[in-house]
């Protein structure tokens, strides 16, 4: 089943979906297993697994640190592909990879896509690859039935949003504000206008990320977006309180 269809099926039962973000290999793959099990048990609808990269330009200090420590600990792309296959076989929700283009280019685009498909991965988020420079990536993703998730930002024009929608699949990732991940976002009238522009530009579901930290944030998105993305907050929870803190936190969001 394609990613968009999976999400729409879930939306029949829920007012808004939740997607969470983990950095693979941080603090360990064993901790990743425990965190993912807790997330799924708490009702998460989709999980974005980040393959660590040395220069994650869209990420704030929490996720940057996690990337650096995962790489220092020896995490490799092959480990991440194997782990993704294990998780997709274990849990009945869609799993995505998020990474930066250099990782895919260095591994080999065709090999990466084929192995991601074999692993059961449903989508890919590559924030530093515009579609004009990623024709082969987009073609290979679609040939392997992996949704290339494209990104809207508050600075995107209406024309650019429409162009991006024509290349994407699965859903559109709407960045809640300018800057990097981790800082709490504000959902005022300017944000509402931005989301309305996003909605008008595509028929794909809308996911909102960057700075979603609590139930109040998730509630503010109901009726405006289809999915809320929680990233830095859960990573900080694991750092401060261990993997066992993740499940109760996720359960508190809806």
Steps between C-alpha positions, in 0.01 A plus 500: 500500500632843406588750775226752419236227506630368833479845656154569363375170643628608841340842463159332482545408867692802635463876489875545457786255455835499681839443339809469716869535420796299626870510411619151420780376720435765767550431779511142364301273272376313806363825640347573156316166518359578841400854404326386180309228688378761748404741222299237315326383818408863578331542163755666271391477136831539317868503602779696331838332553796730438814350349769710671706747300795714604343831390121482552425855387126504579542371854540689826744424784315200648483303175843626388654358817316170451631475142857567608491250786341228284775541241771499769352178638546336161153518344514428126244516220496121474410476871213743445364310200507173694333662801230652280419157357475359852263776617276485191466125549424538872253791513191561287547871428683678216869573552694768314866585467617857537854593404707735287577443135872435543415181690289364212743619233799341671317171558372496142150623418379181337642270768359719777151510348491128430613415852255747652217338301608154608505627859136609471569873528207710376649846459813716491564853624814663355488870598807616305401366156272723290310313227683688225822328613344167593344358183666159540416489871132576430482243220663226705286575803179465302624191313560339840162615638665726758333840542737796457380742770548862399510801730311828518633793703344835599726662240365278216294688242167362381660420165785311664261302717307388192823400324616294799162329533537374144817311593406369844297209633377366833458834675648848507721593795413858601776667699324701771743792502833630373816353655593153619330232708452512875371849587133523597278637222218753531169440325350843442318655206811511283547126548133433420532696176812302410324166561205612292742570214651154549155339485408688184819389322463122531256214542756305707464478881684771695745421782626785719836481674771717663424595859198277576554424867179434693127426490417869460703511179334186362153632588577827321559306179169311501285596205795668329751219449475123468807401701715654775871417506680461835880490479739671739266466798512120510877494449541729802270277703717197427811696595354624828276214614571197283288322236225414750394867511401506132180294514321710765603820322360384164178386669459850647500673162145413396 
